[in-house]
Amino acid sequence: MKIVLNGKEESLEQPRTIKEFIAVRKWDSATVVVELNSEIIDQGHWTDIVLRDGDRLEILRFVGGGSA
């Protein structure tokens, strides 16, 4: 199965929910925003949505930092 993640094609061996997709990458779900096929997905629905062949994901991760 192929999806597009942040503009790059990626293969998935098996269907995954958005929550599983984030967890496999060890990304902190508290710092992630997910857009699926041009729609922002509320974190409360991540376990309900299974990624499908051809889906387009944009994932933004927020990173703290800067100087004080």
Residue pairs with C-beta under 8 A, 6 or more apart in sequence:
1 11
1 12
1 13
1 14
1 15
1 51
1 52
1 53
2 9
2 10
2 11
2 12
2 53
2 54
3 9
3 10
3 12
3 51
3 53
3 54
3 55
3 56
3 57
4 10
4 54
4 55
4 56
4 57
5 57
5 59
6 57
6 58
6 59
12 21
12 51
15 50
15 51
15 52
16 24
16 50
16 51
17 46
17 47
17 48
17 49
17 50
17 51
18 34
18 36
18 41
18 45
18 46
18 47
18 49
18 51
19 29
19 46
19 47
21 51
21 57
22 29
22 32
22 34
22 46
22 59
23 29
27 59
27 61
28 61
29 43
29 46
31 61
31 62
31 63
32 59
32 60
32 61
32 62
33 40
33 59
33 60
33 62
34 40
34 41
34 43
34 46
34 57
34 58
34 59
35 41
35 57
35 58
35 59
35 60
36 49
36 51
36 55
36 56
36 57
37 55
37 56
38 56
41 49
51 57
